[in-house]
Amino acid sequence: MPNRTVFFVSDGTGITAETFGHAILNQFEIDFRRVRLPFTDTVDKAHQAVRQINQAGALEGKKPLVFTTLANEEVMAVISQGCQGMLMDMFGTFVHPLEEELGVKSNHRIGRFSDASKSKQYQSRIDAINFSLDHDDGQSHRDLASSDVILVGVSRSGKTPTSLYLAMQYGLKASNYPLIPEDFERQDLPPALKLHHKKLFGLTILPERLSEIRNERRPHSKYASLANCRHEVKEAEAMMRRSGIKWLSTTTKSIEEIATTILQELRIEHMTY
């Protein structure tokens, strides 16, 4: 059973507070109960948050851990003065010292996605997501030259989730193409990809893991058989080597690790945050 409650309090979506908090908490072999309190953007909501935090502490007999990203100073004052938990304020820890060092006041923007409808960066990210969906699994050759990266690999090797992560996190237009038996028979990349060699990046996977994943979708099929998976992976890796495409195995890597490697290897710099 969880033996300590953690609260993520934000006047926006809370994504930043959660990402920061999870990165720290993952260093400890403790099962935490995690509570998200997004859109805490008024004094009344701050008081409600304080009551919830303090109640958890009283019931458990332990101080709750509280990660905050609150830009509104009045709201933050309510939390800091009334909260009986261990408070970790990202703005107080990082933004205020930066203001002093840079000699500039921060804009106290509430949340990464505030004023989204007016944000060019946000719209770029939406456009990238739509592009990646349109160019998923080789669905479209249209405007392929606009891709920032084109992922290739056998079916179910992680191309689609990686493409969407690159689009959502960095605003990159990511296409992906499956390598299929016809490509292996021809022993060549799909013709549509040859003009964009510098944008290609390959994903592979251990055949045993690939077979497990495919069996969840199409159990007991030739598509999911270990023998077929071994054949496809072998042929795909040979094709990527012949074509001089950089590639990696996704078997034990997270989406974040895969995306970071792609950015590093292809040296993509025009990202949207």
Backbone torsions as a table, in degrees:
resi	resn	phi	psi	omega
1	MET	NA	144.5	176.5
2	PRO	-59.5	137.9	-178.2
3	ASN	-113.9	8.4	176.3
4	ARG	-157.2	137.5	179.2
5	THR	-97.3	137.9	177.5
6	VAL	-118.3	131.1	177.2
7	PHE	-110.8	139.3	173.9
8	PHE	-115.2	108.0	-172.8
9	VAL	-111.2	126.1	-178.0
10	SER	-147.4	152.6	173.8
11	ASP	-91.1	3.0	173.3
12	GLY	-118.6	-141.5	-177.4
13	THR	-73.1	-23.9	-178.0
14	GLY	88.1	2.3	-177.1
15	ILE	-62.6	-42.5	-179.1
16	THR	-64.0	-46.2	-180.0
17	ALA	-61.4	-42.1	-179.8
18	GLU	-67.0	-44.4	-179.1
19	THR	-60.8	-46.8	178.9
20	PHE	-63.0	-47.6	-178.4
21	GLY	-63.9	-44.8	-179.7
22	HIS	-62.2	-39.7	-179.6
23	ALA	-60.1	-37.5	179.7
24	ILE	-77.5	-46.0	-176.4
25	LEU	-65.3	-28.0	179.8
26	ASN	-66.6	-9.7	176.7
27	GLN	-79.4	-7.4	-175.8
28	PHE	-119.1	134.1	179.3
29	GLU	-82.8	64.2	-179.2
30	ILE	-132.3	141.1	178.8
31	ASP	-90.9	103.8	-178.3
32	PHE	-93.0	146.9	167.6
33	ARG	-90.8	122.5	-171.6
34	ARG	-109.7	128.6	-178.1
35	VAL	-124.2	125.0	-179.8
36	ARG	-97.5	129.5	176.3
37	LEU	-125.2	76.5	-179.6
38	PRO	-80.2	168.2	175.4
39	PHE	55.5	35.3	173.6
40	THR	-84.2	78.6	-168.5
41	ASP	-116.6	12.2	174.8
42	THR	-134.6	162.2	178.6
43	VAL	-61.7	-40.3	178.7
44	ASP	-60.4	-44.5	179.2
45	LYS	-66.0	-32.8	177.6
46	ALA	-64.8	-42.1	177.7
47	HIS	-63.8	-39.1	177.3
48	GLN	-62.1	-41.8	178.8
49	ALA	-63.1	-42.6	179.3
50	VAL	-60.5	-44.4	179.3
51	ARG	-61.4	-42.4	-179.1
52	GLN	-66.3	-41.5	179.3
53	ILE	-64.8	-47.3	-177.7
54	ASN	-67.8	-33.6	177.6
55	GLN	-65.0	-40.9	178.2
56	ALA	-62.4	-40.7	178.9
57	GLY	-64.4	-40.2	-179.7
58	ALA	-66.9	-39.2	-179.1
59	LEU	-70.5	-37.4	-175.0
60	GLU	-91.0	-19.3	-177.3
61	GLY	72.3	19.5	178.7
62	LYS	-139.5	145.6	178.2
63	LYS	-63.2	127.7	171.7
64	PRO	-68.0	153.1	173.6
65	LEU	-94.7	134.1	-173.8
66	VAL	-130.0	112.5	175.1
67	PHE	-98.9	128.1	-177.6
68	THR	-127.1	146.9	167.0
69	THR	-134.0	79.1	-176.0
70	LEU	-113.2	116.3	-179.6
71	ALA	-84.0	-30.1	-178.7
72	ASN	-74.7	118.8	-174.3
73	GLU	-67.4	-33.9	178.6
74	GLU	-66.7	-43.0	178.9
75	VAL	-64.1	-43.6	-179.5
76	MET	-64.2	-35.5	179.7
77	ALA	-63.2	-40.3	178.9
78	VAL	-62.5	-44.7	-179.1
79	ILE	-65.1	-48.6	-174.6
80	SER	-67.6	-33.3	-178.3
81	GLN	-83.3	-31.3	-174.7
82	GLY	-102.0	-20.9	-175.4
83	CYS	-72.1	131.8	179.0
84	GLN	-103.3	20.0	177.3
85	GLY	-102.1	-178.5	175.0
86	MET	-84.7	112.9	-171.6
87	LEU	-95.5	128.8	175.5
88	MET	-123.6	99.1	-174.2
89	ASP	-95.9	110.5	-177.5
90	MET	-65.5	-38.9	-179.6
91	PHE	-67.2	-44.0	179.5
92	GLY	-64.8	-34.6	-177.6
93	THR	-76.9	-38.6	-172.2
94	PHE	-113.1	-44.1	-173.6
95	VAL	-69.5	-46.9	-177.1
96	HIS	-62.8	-45.3	174.9
97	PRO	-61.0	-35.0	177.6
98	LEU	-66.9	-37.3	176.7
99	GLU	-58.5	-43.0	179.8
100	GLU	-66.8	-42.3	-177.6
101	GLU	-68.9	-40.3	-176.9
102	LEU	-85.1	-17.8	-178.1
103	GLY	71.2	25.4	-177.6
104	VAL	-136.1	138.3	175.6
105	LYS	-78.7	138.7	176.5
106	SER	-71.1	161.4	-178.8
107	ASN	-84.7	0.2	179.4
108	HIS	50.6	43.9	179.4
109	ARG	-68.4	135.4	-178.7
110	ILE	-92.0	102.1	172.9
111	GLY	82.8	149.1	179.1
112	ARG	-64.8	-30.2	-173.6
113	PHE	-107.5	21.6	177.8
114	SER	-69.8	148.2	-177.9
115	ASP	51.0	41.8	-173.8
116	ALA	-58.9	-38.6	-176.4
117	SER	-65.0	-20.9	-178.2
118	LYS	-102.0	-0.5	-173.0
119	SER	-94.4	122.6	176.7
120	LYS	-65.9	-36.2	179.9
121	GLN	-64.1	-41.6	179.6
122	TYR	-65.1	-43.2	-179.9
123	GLN	-64.7	-36.0	176.8
124	SER	-62.6	-37.7	179.0
125	ARG	-67.6	-41.8	177.6
126	ILE	-62.5	-43.7	178.7
127	ASP	-60.6	-39.8	-179.9
128	ALA	-66.4	-39.5	178.0
129	ILE	-62.9	-46.2	179.2
130	ASN	-61.9	-41.8	178.3
131	PHE	-60.6	-46.0	-177.8
132	SER	-65.2	-35.6	176.9
133	LEU	-68.2	-40.0	179.4
134	ASP	-66.8	-28.8	-176.4
135	HIS	-108.9	28.2	178.8
136	ASP	-82.3	135.6	174.3
137	ASP	58.7	33.7	176.9
138	GLY	68.7	24.0	-176.0
139	GLN	-64.4	-32.9	-174.5
140	SER	-141.1	138.5	172.8
141	HIS	-96.2	-7.4	-174.6
142	ARG	-64.5	129.8	176.0
143	ASP	57.8	33.1	-179.2
144	LEU	-62.7	-27.9	-179.3
145	ALA	-63.3	-20.2	-179.7
146	SER	-79.4	-6.9	179.6
147	SER	-63.9	139.5	171.3
148	ASP	-83.2	-30.1	178.4
149	VAL	-152.0	145.2	177.1
150	ILE	-124.8	114.8	-178.4
151	LEU	-90.5	136.8	177.1
152	VAL	-127.6	153.2	179.6
153	GLY	162.0	171.6	178.9
154	VAL	-68.8	162.3	178.8
155	SER	-58.7	133.4	176.8
156	ARG	75.0	27.8	177.3
157	SER	-96.4	2.8	175.4
158	GLY	108.2	12.4	-175.2
159	LYS	-67.6	-47.2	-176.1
160	THR	-64.9	-51.3	179.3
161	PRO	-61.6	-34.6	178.5
162	THR	-67.9	-41.5	178.0
163	SER	-59.5	-46.0	-178.3
164	LEU	-69.0	-35.5	177.4
165	TYR	-64.4	-44.0	178.5
166	LEU	-61.5	-37.3	179.2
167	ALA	-71.5	-47.1	-176.0
168	MET	-71.3	-39.1	-174.2
169	GLN	-85.4	-36.3	-172.2
170	TYR	-122.6	-1.8	179.8
171	GLY	69.2	27.1	-179.4
172	LEU	-93.2	140.4	177.1
173	LYS	-84.7	105.3	-174.8
174	ALA	-113.6	122.3	173.6
175	SER	-101.1	160.1	173.1
176	ASN	-145.1	143.1	-177.3
177	TYR	-127.3	130.7	175.4
178	PRO	-82.4	138.3	171.3
179	LEU	-86.9	125.1	-171.1
180	ILE	-120.1	168.4	-178.2
181	PRO	-51.7	-35.8	179.2
182	GLU	-61.6	-37.2	177.8
183	ASP	-66.2	-38.9	-179.0
184	PHE	-68.4	-37.9	177.8
185	GLU	-65.1	-38.4	179.6
186	ARG	-79.1	-19.0	-178.5
187	GLN	55.4	44.0	-179.9
188	ASP	-154.4	155.5	177.0
189	LEU	-65.5	154.8	172.4
190	PRO	-53.6	135.3	-176.3
191	PRO	-53.0	-34.8	-176.5
192	ALA	-64.3	-20.2	-175.1
193	LEU	-90.8	-17.0	-170.5
194	LYS	-65.0	-29.0	-179.2
195	LEU	-75.8	-8.9	-173.3
196	HIS	-124.9	38.7	-173.0
197	HIS	-56.5	-39.1	-176.1
198	LYS	-67.7	-17.2	-178.9
199	LYS	-97.1	-2.6	-175.3
200	LEU	-81.9	140.4	173.2
201	PHE	-144.5	133.9	-175.1
202	GLY	-100.4	144.6	173.2
203	LEU	-119.0	134.4	175.4
204	THR	-129.7	-179.9	-174.4
205	ILE	-162.2	152.1	176.6
206	LEU	-63.8	136.4	-178.2
207	PRO	-55.7	-37.4	-178.6
208	GLU	-62.7	-43.4	179.2
209	ARG	-69.4	-39.7	178.4
210	LEU	-60.1	-42.1	178.6
211	SER	-62.2	-40.7	177.8
212	GLU	-60.9	-45.8	-177.9
213	ILE	-64.9	-44.8	-178.4
214	ARG	-67.9	-33.3	179.1
215	ASN	-67.4	-24.8	175.3
216	GLU	-68.3	-28.1	-177.7
217	ARG	-94.1	-45.0	-178.7
218	ARG	-136.7	78.5	-175.4
219	PRO	-61.8	143.1	174.0
220	HIS	61.5	25.4	178.5
221	SER	-100.2	161.8	174.9
222	LYS	-61.1	-37.4	179.5
223	TYR	-54.8	-36.7	-175.6
224	ALA	-97.4	-5.5	-175.9
225	SER	-64.3	147.5	-178.7
226	LEU	-62.4	-38.0	-179.7
227	ALA	-62.6	-44.2	179.2
228	ASN	-67.0	-40.3	179.3
229	CYS	-63.1	-40.4	177.2
230	ARG	-62.3	-41.9	179.7
231	HIS	-63.8	-48.0	-176.7
232	GLU	-65.0	-44.1	-179.6
233	VAL	-63.5	-43.3	179.1
234	LYS	-60.0	-46.8	-178.8
235	GLU	-66.8	-40.5	-178.7
236	ALA	-65.2	-44.3	179.9
237	GLU	-65.5	-38.5	177.5
238	ALA	-63.8	-40.7	179.3
239	MET	-64.8	-40.7	-180.0
240	MET	-67.5	-37.0	176.9
241	ARG	-65.0	-45.6	-179.5
242	ARG	-62.0	-35.3	-175.2
243	SER	-86.4	-5.7	-180.0
244	GLY	70.2	33.7	-179.8
245	ILE	-93.9	131.8	174.0
246	LYS	-69.9	141.5	-177.6
247	TRP	-154.3	165.3	177.4
248	LEU	-148.0	162.0	176.6
249	SER	-90.7	131.7	-179.7
250	THR	-91.8	0.8	-169.8
251	THR	-52.9	-47.0	-175.5
252	THR	-115.7	14.4	-175.7
253	LYS	-107.9	145.3	175.1
254	SER	-78.1	164.8	176.5
255	ILE	-58.6	-39.9	-179.7
256	GLU	-62.1	-42.2	179.0
257	GLU	-66.7	-41.2	179.3
258	ILE	-62.3	-47.6	-178.3
259	ALA	-62.7	-41.8	179.9
260	THR	-63.0	-40.4	178.1
261	THR	-64.0	-41.8	179.3
262	ILE	-61.5	-46.1	179.8
263	LEU	-61.0	-39.9	-178.2
264	GLN	-70.3	-44.1	-176.2
265	GLU	-71.2	-40.2	-178.6
266	LEU	-89.8	-7.4	177.3
267	ARG	54.3	49.3	177.3
268	ILE	-80.6	126.2	-174.5
269	GLU	-117.7	-22.4	-175.7
270	HIS	-86.8	70.0	-177.8
271	MET	-100.6	155.4	179.0
272	THR	-107.6	130.4	179.7
273	TYR	-118.0	NA	NA
